[in-house]
Amino acid sequence: MKPSNFCCQLMGYDFEVSIVVVGERLGQDATYVIDSTRAREEFGWCPQISLEEGLAEVIAWVEDNWELIQKVPLEYVHRP
């Protein structure tokens, strides 16, 4: 299952109802690929929890901190 579908499932939302498909944005990357091979080979890194478990923890944290999150300004401020 894709992480986005899994997130919706964990939160009790229907993925197909929860998304809005839009056209491409200027400069948008076609895809993002994350590969941990180098970290595994050079540093002996290995994940301590599954992706699904990590996503569940993030969702729980957001739910626990939602009131605080809503107070954070949405404007981006560039600081050189």
Rosetta constraint file for C-alpha pairs under 8 A:
AtomPair CA 1 CA 5 HARMONIC 6.51 0.50
AtomPair CA 1 CA 6 HARMONIC 6.37 0.50
AtomPair CA 2 CA 6 HARMONIC 6.18 0.50
AtomPair CA 3 CA 7 HARMONIC 6.05 0.50
AtomPair CA 3 CA 51 HARMONIC 7.96 0.50
AtomPair CA 3 CA 52 HARMONIC 7.33 0.50
AtomPair CA 3 CA 55 HARMONIC 7.85 0.50
AtomPair CA 4 CA 8 HARMONIC 6.42 0.50
AtomPair CA 4 CA 15 HARMONIC 7.73 0.50
AtomPair CA 5 CA 9 HARMONIC 6.17 0.50
AtomPair CA 5 CA 15 HARMONIC 5.79 0.50
AtomPair CA 6 CA 10 HARMONIC 6.11 0.50
AtomPair CA 6 CA 52 HARMONIC 7.41 0.50
AtomPair CA 7 CA 11 HARMONIC 6.20 0.50
AtomPair CA 7 CA 55 HARMONIC 6.89 0.50
AtomPair CA 7 CA 56 HARMONIC 7.49 0.50
AtomPair CA 7 CA 59 HARMONIC 7.72 0.50
AtomPair CA 8 CA 12 HARMONIC 5.96 0.50
AtomPair CA 8 CA 13 HARMONIC 4.78 0.50
AtomPair CA 8 CA 14 HARMONIC 6.25 0.50
AtomPair CA 8 CA 15 HARMONIC 5.63 0.50
AtomPair CA 8 CA 18 HARMONIC 7.94 0.50
AtomPair CA 9 CA 13 HARMONIC 5.86 0.50
AtomPair CA 9 CA 14 HARMONIC 7.00 0.50
AtomPair CA 9 CA 15 HARMONIC 7.55 0.50
AtomPair CA 10 CA 56 HARMONIC 6.98 0.50
AtomPair CA 11 CA 59 HARMONIC 7.72 0.50
AtomPair CA 13 CA 17 HARMONIC 7.83 0.50
AtomPair CA 13 CA 18 HARMONIC 6.85 0.50
AtomPair CA 14 CA 18 HARMONIC 6.06 0.50
AtomPair CA 15 CA 19 HARMONIC 6.39 0.50
AtomPair CA 24 CA 28 HARMONIC 6.71 0.50
AtomPair CA 36 CA 40 HARMONIC 6.15 0.50
AtomPair CA 37 CA 41 HARMONIC 6.06 0.50
AtomPair CA 38 CA 42 HARMONIC 5.78 0.50
AtomPair CA 38 CA 43 HARMONIC 7.79 0.50
AtomPair CA 39 CA 43 HARMONIC 5.33 0.50
AtomPair CA 39 CA 44 HARMONIC 6.63 0.50
AtomPair CA 39 CA 45 HARMONIC 5.60 0.50
AtomPair CA 40 CA 44 HARMONIC 4.61 0.50
AtomPair CA 40 CA 45 HARMONIC 4.44 0.50
AtomPair CA 40 CA 46 HARMONIC 6.09 0.50
AtomPair CA 41 CA 45 HARMONIC 7.50 0.50
AtomPair CA 49 CA 53 HARMONIC 6.21 0.50
AtomPair CA 49 CA 54 HARMONIC 6.51 0.50
AtomPair CA 50 CA 54 HARMONIC 6.21 0.50
AtomPair CA 51 CA 55 HARMONIC 6.12 0.50
AtomPair CA 52 CA 56 HARMONIC 6.22 0.50
AtomPair CA 53 CA 57 HARMONIC 6.30 0.50
AtomPair CA 54 CA 58 HARMONIC 6.29 0.50
AtomPair CA 55 CA 59 HARMONIC 6.18 0.50
AtomPair CA 56 CA 60 HARMONIC 6.19 0.50
AtomPair CA 57 CA 61 HARMONIC 6.14 0.50
AtomPair CA 58 CA 62 HARMONIC 6.18 0.50
AtomPair CA 59 CA 63 HARMONIC 6.17 0.50
AtomPair CA 60 CA 64 HARMONIC 6.10 0.50
AtomPair CA 61 CA 65 HARMONIC 6.08 0.50
AtomPair CA 62 CA 66 HARMONIC 5.50 0.50
AtomPair CA 62 CA 69 HARMONIC 7.74 0.50
AtomPair CA 65 CA 69 HARMONIC 6.19 0.50
AtomPair CA 66 CA 70 HARMONIC 6.15 0.50
AtomPair CA 67 CA 71 HARMONIC 6.84 0.50
AtomPair CA 68 CA 72 HARMONIC 6.93 0.50
